[in-house]
Amino acid sequence: MEMDERKVKILQAIINDYISTAEPVGSRTIAKKYDLGISSATIRNEMADLEEMGYLEQLHTSSGRKPSDKGYRLYVDKLMQVEMLTEEEKYRIKNYILDAALYEVDKMLKQATCLLSELTNLTCLLSAPSVNKGCIKSLQLINVDSNNILVVVITDSGIIKNTVIRVLKSPNQDMLQKISNLLNDRLKNLTIEEINLEVMSKLKEDLNGYEDLFNALIPALYDALNSGNSSEVYMEGTTNIFNYPEYNDIDKAKEFLSLLNNKTYVKTLLNTENRFSIRIGEENFVPEARDCSVISAIYSLGDRPLGSIGLIGPTRIPYSKIISIMANVMGELNNSLKQLDEE
């Protein structure tokens, strides 16, 4: 059976109608609402063919039909027109991300997550950048009082970690500055794996006379580089799903919320090889997400991928608008991260 132009138009009309109403679509509705110039009986026959081809599903014998995963896939790949954003929406995205916490990466990412959730009315998921894959960009020691020193570590992912270490007697600020410079010379651009025994024994020699500082500093450094573990997942708009009538069913809603509570599942859903990916229903790696679509994208610092952001909702999401918003937000985010990397 071939997919001719008439079937394509009918499928497009059914998908558009179902996305906006969440109600199974009958041939009479299509004949009335969409001026396709064909009778309700012809539409009914074509719908039966589309169901046989796997593009439509019928829930009950008497009801209309709804798109299948295969139907949505064809729609996203071939039939959909990506909706342009208004100038106002573009301006809002640009400014929201630029204002995001003065270029602190983790705050910028959280702001982007909030913005995506707000603009799309979906749940937004973010896998936080893994600090232990990053390296030290700079390190600063600051005097707090005679026994406490603040250690500020900035990684190349733009993540800032502050730790207070306790010493017998804190050196004065000039001496601390010299030690900071020395630490930067020794540790800059090293990952946690590269801060090995050889590096540490050289550091110990450099800090001769400041053994207490050295002994307190090394665990603080490891702690700072390890604490941003890649298992961290942020979420925004978890209750947005209740705006979709298909989740008025309490069991479906519970299933969705328990999916979001499972960090392993969420990380699997966000696992994307491509810069931009759209997975529909059964295409998701997690059986619990078989009724969901996940649109995810990678955010990078220069050429280095840091993590991914995803939007999750029912398969009946307004793809053309959502894809446009996601592409725009990710473009602005990656651009801001690139500028930050160049600074």
N, C-alpha and C positions, 0 to 999 in steps of 0.2 A: 504494500500500500504506500502510495507516495504522499509526501507532505507538499501539497500544492498551495498556491497563493490564497485560495479561499479558506483552506483549513488554518493557515497561518493567521489570517485576519480574525477568524472565529476564536482561535486559541488566545490571541492577544486581547480580544474583547473580554473573554472569560477571566483571564488573569487580572486585567485591570479592574474588572468589576469585583472579583473576589478579594483583591487587595484592599479595595475601599469599603466593602460591606461585611466581609467575613461570613457571608451567606452563600451556600451552594447555589450555583447559577443554572437557571433553566433556559431552554431554547426561546421561550416567549420573551423572557427578560432581554436577551440579546437582540431579538428581532425588534423589540420596542425601543430600547435605549440606544442601540448602535445602528446607524443607517448603513447596513451592509448590502441592501438591495436584494436580499434573498428571503424566502419564506421561512416561517418558523419550522415547518416540516423538514425543509432542506437542512436547516441548522441542526435540527435534532439528529438527522442521519449522519451529518459530519461530526457531531459530538460523539456519536456512538463509535465512529471510526477513530477519532482521536483517543477515545478511551481504550480501544483495542490496541492502538499503537503505543499506549503507555503514558500519554501526555496528560490525561485526565483521570480522575477517580470518582466513583459514585459511592456515597456513604450508605444510602438506602435505595431500594429499587424505585421508590416514588419520588425521591429528592433529586435536586439538580446535581451538577458536578462541580468538583473543585480541582485545581491544578495538582499534579503529582510533582515529586522532586524532579523528575525528568522534564516535566512541563516548565517548571521554574528555571531549570538549567538552560533549556533552549531560549527562554525569554531573556535571561541575563546575558547569554552569549551572543544572541543574534537579533532579538526583536526589540529590545528595550532602547529607548532614547535616554541618554544620561541627562538629567534635568540640570539646567544651569542655575547657579545660585544667584540671588539678587545682589546688587552692589552692597546693600546694607548688611547682608549675611557675610559677604567676603570681608567687609570692613570690620565687622564684629569679631570674626575669627582672627584676623591679623592682629588687631589690638589686644584681644584677650590673651593671645599667646605671647605677644611682645611684653605685655605688662606682667606676665606671670613671674612674680617673685624675683625680679631682677637677675635673671639668668642663673638661678640655682636649678640644676637639671631636675632633681627629684620634685621640686615644687612646680616646675614648668610642666612636667609629665602629669602630675596630679591635676593641674589646671586644665590640661588638654582632655583628660579623662572626664572631668566635670562638664566641660563644654560639649564634648561629643554626646554625652548622655542627655544633656539638656536639649541640644538641637535635634537629636534623632528620636527622643522618647524611648530609647532602648537601654539595656544594661551595658555598661562599658567596662571592659576588663583590661588590666594592664599588668604585664610581667615586668617587674622592676629590674633595672640593670644590675647585673651581678658584679659586685665590687671586687670579689676575689679574682675575677678575670682581668680587672683593671690594674693600673700601676699608679705609683705615687707621682703626682704632678708637682706638689709642693708640700712643705712641712714647716710649721712655725711653732716655736716655744714661747710662751708668754707667762711672765711672773704673775701669780695670783697673790701669794703672801710668802712668808719666810720658809714654809714647808710644802707649798703646793705650786705646781706648774701646769698650765693649760697646754695640751698638745693638740694642735689643729692640723689634721691631715686632709689634703684635697686630692682626690683621685682624678685620673684623666677622664672619668665619666662625669666629672663635675660634682661628685658627691662629697659633702663636707662632713667629717667626723671630728667631734670634740671630745677629748678625754682629759680628766684632771689626774695627774700623778703626784704621789706624795714622796718627798725626799727629806733627808736629814737637815740639809740647809740649802736653800735655793740660791744659785749664783745670781749676780745682779743682771739687769736687763741687757747691758752691753755684752756680757759674757754669754748670756742666753742667745743673743743674736748671732754671735760667732759660732756657737754650737749648732744653731739652726742652719746657718750657711753650710757648715761642715756636713750635717745630716743630709741636706739637699744635694750636696755634691756626691755623697756616697749612695743615696737611695733613690734619687730622681729617676723616673722611667723603669723602676724595678717592680715586677709583680711579686705577690706574696711567695710564689715558688722560688723566685730568684734571690730572695733575702735568705741566703743559705749560711752555713757555718763560716765559710771564708769571709763573706761580707760582714758577719757579726764579729768575728775576731779582729778584723781591721778597725771596725767601729769601736770596739773595746779598747784597742790601743789608742785611737784618737781621743777617747774620753777618759784617758788615764787621770786619776784623781777625782773623777766624777762617777765612781762605780755605782753609787746608789741611783744616780740619774739613769745610767745605762740599764741597770737591772729593772727599773720601773718602766723604762721607755719601751723595751722590746715587747713585753706582753701587751702593752697599750697599742703598739703598732699593729700587731697581729690581730688584736681585737677589732681595731678600726677597719682593717682590710677584710676581715671575715664577717663582720656583722651584717653587711648588706647582702646577705645570702640570696642566691637567685630564686629561692622558693617564695620570695615575697610577691604577693599578687594584690593589687588594689582593685576595688570595684566601686562603681558609682551607678546609682539608679537601679538598684536591685528590685525595687518594687514597681518600676515602670511597666513590668510585664502584666500587671493587673489592669492596665489600660486596654489590653487586648482581650476581646470577649472569649477567645478560645481558652484563656486561663481563668475564666470564672468557675471552671470545674476545679473543685478543691484538690482532688487527687493530682491533676495535671500541675496545679500551682505548687503543690508540695514537692512533686518530682523535680520541677524546675529549680526551686530553692535549694533542694538537697544537692542538685547538680552544682550549683554555684558554691555550696559549702565545701565541696570536695576539691581541695587545692590541686590534687593530681589530675583530675578531670579538666579543671580550668586550664592548667598549664598545657595539657595535651591539645585542648581546643585552640590555644594560642600558638601552638607549634606550627610555624609556617616556614616553608623553604623559600617562598616567593615574597617579593617586596609587597605585593597586594594579593590577597586571596579571598575567594568567595566560596564557602562550602555550604551545601544545601542538604538538609535532612540526613539521609543515610550516608552522605559523603563525609560527615563528621566522624572522627576517629572514636567517638564515645557513643555507645548505644543509647545512653540516657539523653543524648542530644538529637535523637532521630527526628523530633518534630521541630527542630530549630535550624535557623541559618546563622552562620558565623562569618562576619566580614572582618578580616584581620590584616594588619599591615606592620611592617618592621620600621622601627625608628633607629637612626644611626647617628654616630658622631663621626663626621667625615665619612670614611668608607667602612668604618667598623660598626657592624650591627650591635645594638645594645640590648634590644628586647622587642616585644611586640605589643600592640594595642588591638583589641578586638571589640566588636559590637555583636551582641547576641540577642536574638528575638525569635518569634515564630517564623515559619517559612513564608508566611504572608506579610512580609515587610515591604514598604514602598521602596524597592531596590533603587530605582533611578535617582531618587532624592538622596537616599542614605549613602549610596556610593559616591555621589558628588560631594556631600558634606565630608565624608571620611577622607577622600582624596585631597580636598582643600585643606583640612586640618593637618593631615600628615605632611603635606607640602610645606605649610608654614612652620610646623614643628621641626622638621628636618632642616629647614633653612636656618631657623634660630639656633639649632644645635650646631650647625656647621659654622655659623658666625662665632659662636662661643668657643669652638675648637680652635678657631684662627686667632683668638685674642691672646 
